[in-house]
Amino acid sequence: MARVLPAGKIPQTVLEEIVFKRVGVSREEIGLAPAIGEDTATVDVGQELLIVSTDPITGATSRSGWLAVKVALNDIGAAGGEPICVMVTILLPEGTTEEELQAMMEDIHAACLEENVAVAGGHTEVTPGLERPILSVTALGKTCGRRVLRSSGCRVGDDIVVTKWAGMEGTSILAHDFRDELLAFLSPESVAEAEKLMQNISVVRDGAIARDSGAHACHDATEGGVLGAIYEMCEASGTGATVEADAIPILPVTLEIAGRTGIDPLRLVSSGCLIASHPDGQRLCEVYRKHGINAEVVGKMTDGGRVVNRGGRTTLLERPTTDELWKAREFLSGLSHRPSR
C-alpha cells in the first residue's frame, strides 16, 4: 500500500530514500549539496561563492509576499552571506483580482527595499485547482571572503545560542490571520504586539554578526521551530546536544497563545530566530546585545546523545515533524466556526 505523506516538511527518512538519491549529476562547482539541515546551496563563480536558497509560503495569508521574501533571504543570512536578489514564482487561484496581485507585489517590493535586494525575475500565473495563493521565492546572495556558515559546522563543546524569541513567526501569522479569534482571550494590545513581531523575522544581520564573531555554524529556525532547528544542526554535524529549554527566550504573548491552542512554542515556526554554534556563547550574546538583538545561551553541542532539559524533566531531542502552526490554525479555525449563543 502506498504511504501517504503528512502535512508539513517531508520526513527525513523520505528525503533520504527518495529525494536525495535523485539530484542529477555531480558538478565540481557545487560546494554544498542537498543534505538534512542544510537550507542553501553554494556555487563557485570565481572570486566569491554564490549562495542560493528557495522557500515557499503556504501556511500564511496576510502579507504573504513580504513574508516569502524575508524567509528566503533568511537562509542567505544564516549562511553568513550578503543577499543580492530574488526570483519570485506566484501561483494564484482562479478568481484572484488585479488588486489582490498588486497588493502582493507591493509587499514583495517593500521587503526587497528593506533588505536592499532586487527582484530579478520569476513567473506569475492563475492556476486552476488552488484554494489559496502559493508563493515560492528563490534567493541569491554572495559570500564575504568565500566563508559559508553551514548547519553542519557544529563542534563538540560549542555553546548553542538563540537570537530573539522562539515562535515569533508563528505567533505573528496567527495574529494576522485569526485576529478576531485571539481577541476572545487576548487583549487588543497583546494581539497588536503579536502582529508586529513580523517586523523582526529577518536574520540577515544576525548571520553577519555570527560570521564576524567566529561562529562555527548557523541555522534559521523555520518549520519545526527552535528545537527542530537544533536537531537539524546536530544531524548535519553528527553531534549530540544538551538543550536547556527553559533558557530559550519566549515572549509572554507566544506563551499565552500556545497555552490556549495546546501547542509547543519551541516547535512553532520561528523565522527570525538564528541558532548559532559558537565556542564562547556568552561573548557572542554580548555582541548581539550591543547591536540591539536579544540572544541567550541555551545549551551545548556534545559528543553524546541529544537531550532536552525542561521543567525538571529530561527527554530526547526529537526530529521535527509537522509544525505546530497547523495545529494552532486548526484550533482557531474551530473557534471561528462555533455557533453563537
Secondary structure as GFF3:
##gff-version 3
##sequence-region A 1 341
A	DSSP	alpha_helix	12	14	.	.	.	ID=ss1
A	DSSP	pi_helix	15	19	.	.	.	ID=ss2
A	DSSP	beta_strand	41	44	.	.	.	ID=ss3
A	DSSP	beta_strand	49	57	.	.	.	ID=ss4
A	DSSP	alpha_helix	64	78	.	.	.	ID=ss5
A	DSSP	beta_strand	82	92	.	.	.	ID=ss6
A	DSSP	alpha_helix	98	115	.	.	.	ID=ss7
A	DSSP	beta_strand	118	126	.	.	.	ID=ss8
A	DSSP	beta_strand	134	142	.	.	.	ID=ss9
A	DSSP	three_ten_helix	151	153	.	.	.	ID=ss10
A	DSSP	beta_strand	159	163	.	.	.	ID=ss11
A	DSSP	alpha_helix	168	177	.	.	.	ID=ss12
A	DSSP	alpha_helix	179	182	.	.	.	ID=ss13
A	DSSP	alpha_helix	188	196	.	.	.	ID=ss14
A	DSSP	three_ten_helix	197	200	.	.	.	ID=ss15
A	DSSP	alpha_helix	204	212	.	.	.	ID=ss16
A	DSSP	beta_strand	217	220	.	.	.	ID=ss17
A	DSSP	alpha_helix	225	237	.	.	.	ID=ss18
A	DSSP	beta_strand	240	244	.	.	.	ID=ss19
A	DSSP	three_ten_helix	245	247	.	.	.	ID=ss20
A	DSSP	alpha_helix	252	261	.	.	.	ID=ss21
A	DSSP	three_ten_helix	265	267	.	.	.	ID=ss22
A	DSSP	beta_strand	274	278	.	.	.	ID=ss23
A	DSSP	alpha_helix	281	290	.	.	.	ID=ss24
A	DSSP	beta_strand	295	302	.	.	.	ID=ss25
A	DSSP	beta_strand	306	310	.	.	.	ID=ss26
A	DSSP	beta_strand	313	316	.	.	.	ID=ss27
A	DSSP	alpha_helix	324	336	.	.	.	ID=ss28
###
